Amino acid sequence: MMTDLDEEDFSLIHALQVRPRASWTQLGSVLGVAPVTLARRWDRLRADGSAWVTAYPRVSVHYELRVAYVELRCASGQVRQLVEELAQWPAVMTIEESSREYSLVLTVFGRGMAELSALLLDQLPGLPGVLNTRSHLAARMHLEGSSWRVGALDRARTQALTALPPAGGGQGGADRPASVTPWESPYVDLVQALGTDGRRNAAQLARLVRRPVATVRRHLGRLLAGDAITFRCEIAQGHTPSPIVHNWWCRVPVGHVPDCVNQLRGRSTVRQIVSLPGPANLLVTTWMRSIEESMQMQEYLEHDLAPLTVVESALVLRTPKRLGWVLDEHGRAVSYVAPLVGPESGG
């Protein structure tokens, strides 16, 4: 059973979704709450897995990080075993379960096409219990979950948070983005430490990685200045009023994609929009309040966004892993599996 969050909890989570690394003093000035009170509240939310700030390598052509969505058709009775194994694979960032022929949908990361191809063509299809796979490479990430908000703050406070000066314990370096590779030394251990707690400052990171604070501050500054990692404040979905996750695989004439994306960006229920090569060339993920609302979304997609057509949709029943975090049945964070570690990113 989950303990309900109050309005102050949701306000803090929303603030951290806007500025994940802002100091408690900065956040307190906008929320009108004492910094020590915010810190205590956050410690409680993190301790029970209700909310957390994580970090992961940014999906960008600068870093040659490739993303694919893989649908798995599994043998009867093998799903649980597969989920347990795949949850420990560093390359498998997210796992979703649905009641359909292809019952598992994975979001996987690969450092370049060679690594991603080995994962899609060899490692995943070779698992016991996997009958078939369908893979979709992400061509462009238009919108991802780091932009989704719980909706607890008004526009004025949201704008005040956006206007806050940068904070985070690093001094920006002069490196171009392409010069900072977040899964290689000397950055990889910092990214892993930020994955477990994206609010760690240079001094805290230095203690973890056993390097001088000045060195860590410089490396952290390069990561931040190079925009090499994405920070995200997550909330256990069981705490939200939006328990229904739906993936929509859509076909859109190429010339209409920009307009469809712009319209979808304005809907608070839309959490992800990705362009894909192939017949279904746009993936849209929504968090909805009910099945009825989800059906209204399909009507909107096919009617208001025509000539968009829905090729296939998948109602997600459970999310055992999200962006490296293994979750319980309510979506609370349980444990962390660092992404893209070692020479092999599979199991």
N, C-alpha and C positions, 0 to 999 in steps of 0.2 A: 504494500500500500504506500502511496506517495503522499507526503505532506504538502498541502497547497502552498503556493507562493503568494505573497501579498503584493500590493501595488508598488511598494518601495523596492521589492526584489525585482519586479519587472522593469521598473524605471532604471535601476542599476544595470540590468542586463542589456536594455536598449542602449544605454549610454556607452557600454563597452562594445556593443556591436558597431557603434559609430566610430569610437576611438578606443580600440582594444588595449593600447599601451599608455593611455593618458594617466597621469599621476592622480592619486586620491585627492590631492589639493585642487587640481584642475577640475576633476569631476565634481567635487564638493561645491566649487564655486558656481557651477551650472545647476546642479540639482538642489542646492540649498541645504546640504546635509554635511555634518562634520566629517572630515576625512577619516578619522579613526572609526567612526560609525560605518562608513562605507567599507573600510578594510575588513572590519569584523563580519559584516554582512556577506562580503565576498568569500571570506574564508569558510563560512558556513555553507554557502552554495557549492563551492568547490569540493568540500569535504564529503558531501553526500552525493556528488555526481550530478547535481541538478543543473549546473552551468559550469563552463570552463572556457578558457582562452587557449587556443592552439595556434600552431604555425606550420606551414608546409611550403615546399618549393613552388614558386609561381609558375603557372602554365604560361609559357612564353616562347616565342621563336628564338629569343636571345639565349635561352638556356637549353634548347633542344629537348625539352621535356615533353614527351608525348603522352596523350591520354586516350584511352579507349574504353568503350562500354561493351561488356561481354555478357551475352545471355547464355545460360547453361541449361540444357535439358538433362535432367538427372534420373537415374534409375530409382524405382520405387524403394523407399526406405533408406536411401543413401543421402538425403538432403542434409540431415543433421550432422552427419559425419563430415560431409564436405564443408559445411559452414564452419565447423570447429577447426578444421585444418586450414581453410582459406583465411580465416580471421587472423592467423599467425603469419601469413605471408606479407612481407613488407611492401611488395608491389601492389597488393590488393588494398586499395584505400577505403572502399565502401562496398558493403554487401547488402543487397535488398532481396527479400523473399516475397513471392507473390503466388497466387493460386492460378497458374496457367501452365501450358506445356513447357515453356522455358521458365522454370520456377525461380532461378537465381539470376540476378543482374549485378554484375561487378563493375566497379569503376577502378581501372588499373592504370598505374603510371609506369613509364619506361624511359630510360635515358637514351633517347635516339631510337631509330626504327629497328636496328638490329636486335636490341634488347627486347623491344616491344613485340617484334615478330616471333622471337623465341618463346615468349610467354604465351602469345595467342595461338601459335601453330603447334607447339610441342608440349609445353608444361601443362597448360590447362586441359587440352583435349586428352592428355595421357593420364589424367587422374582416374582412379577407380571410381566407378559410379557416374561418370560424365558420359552421356550418350551422344551429345551433339553440342556444338557451340555456334553462336552467331556473333560476329565482332563488328563494331562500328567505331571507326577512328574519329576523334574529335578534330574537326578542321578549324573551328573558331569558337572560343568560349565568349558568348555575348553577355551572359549573366550567370553568376554562381552564388552559392549559399552565403558567402560573406557579405552580400548586399541585402540579404533578407533581414527584416526587422520585426520585433515582437509587437510594435505599435503602442508602446506605453508612454511615449513622450510626444508633446505637441511640436509644431513646426518651429516655434521660436527657440525652444531648448535644443532641438536637433541642430538648428543652424548655429547656435552658440557652441555646441560641441564640435561641429565641423570647423569652426573658425579658431579653435584652440591651436596654439603653436605646437609643433612636434615635440613629443617626449618619448623616451625609451632607453636612455642610458648609453647611446652610441653617438659618436661624432661623425657626421657624413664625410666620406672620403671622396676623392676625385675620380675614382674608377668608373669607367663606362659599364653599363649593365652586363655586357658580354664578358667582362673580366672577372665577374663574381659567379662562380659555379657552386650553388648551395649544397651539392651532395659530394663535394670534394674537400680535401684538407686545404686550409685550416677552418673551413666553415661547417662541415658536416656535423660535428659534435655539437656546435652551437644551435644548429637548426633542430637537431634531435631534442636538445634540452628545452628549446622554445616550443617544441611540439607538445611536451608534457605540461608546460606552463608558459604561455606566450607573453606573460607580463614580467618575466624575469629580467632584471637589469644586469649591467655588466659585472658588478661585484658578485652577484649571486651566480651568474654563469661562470665566472672565473673560478669560484670555489668548486663547482661541479666538474669542470674540464681540467682543473689543476694547471691553469696558465696564469701569468701575471694579469692583473686587472687592466693595466694600460694596453696590453696586447689584445685582450678580449674586447675592450672598448673600441679599439681601432677596427678589428674584424667585424664587430657588430655594426659599427658605423658604416662600413662598406656594404654589408648586407642590406641595411636600411636605405642607404643612398642609392644603391643599385636596384632597389625595388625587386630584390631577388626572392623574397618570401611573402606569402600572404598570411596575415593575421586574421583570425576569426573567433568571435565569441559565440559559442554554441549553447543551446538550452535543451534539456531533456524534452523530447517531444510530448511525453506524457503530461508535462506542465503547461503545454500550450492548448489553446482552444481549437487547434487545427490538427487532428489526429489522422486525417486521411491523406496519404501520399499517393500521387498518381503520376505515372510517366506517360507522356503522349508522344508517339512516334509519328511525325507529320511529314507530308509531302507538300512542298511549296515551290512554285516556279521561281527560279533564281532571282529574277528581277523584282519579285515581291517580298523577298526575305527581309530587306532592311525595314520596310514599312511594318511587316508583321512583328519584327523584333521590337521596334519602337513602341508599338501598341501594347505588346505583352509586358514590356518593362514597367508600364504604368500600373499594373495590377499587383496589389499587395500579396496575393496568393501565389504568384509565380516566383519560384525559388531558383530555377535554372533554365537557361536557354543555350543550346549548343547547336552549331551547324555541323552536319555530318555529310560525308560523301555517300552516294548511293540513293536508292529509290526513296527511302525515308530520310530526308536531308535536314530535318530540324527536330531536335529533342527538347521537349518542354516538360519540366517537373513542377508540380504544384503541391502546396500544403493546403488542404481544404477542411472545412468544419464538418462536412457530412457527405454521404454518398450523393444525396440530392444536389448539393452544391457542386460536386464533381461532375455530375451529369449536365448541369447548367454550363459548366466550363466547356464541355465538349460541344454543346450547342453554340457557345460563343466562338470557339475556335473555327468551326465549320461554317457558321453563318456570317458572323461579323468580320472574320479574317479571310473569307473566300478571296482567291481560289485555293487557300489552304485546305487540305483534306487530312483527316486522321487515318493513318494507315493501320495503326494498332495502338492499343492502350493497355497499361498494366497497373492494376491496383496493388500497391505495396502493403503487405500484411505485417511485415516486421523488418526492422533494420538492425541486424546484429553488429554492424560495424559502420562507422562514419568517419572518414578522413583520418584513419589510423587508430581511432578510439573504438575499443570493443565495448558494446552497450548491453545493458540488461533489458528485460522485457518492456520496461517503461521508457527506454531511451536514455537512461542515466549512464554516465561514463564510469566504466569499471577498470579498464587497463588500457595501456597505450602500446602500440607496435610501431616503432620508428620506421618511416618509409624509406625505400631505396637505400638500404644499407648493404655494404659488402659488394663483391663483384657480381653476385647473382641475386636478383631481386625476387625470385620465386621461392618456393618452399624448400 
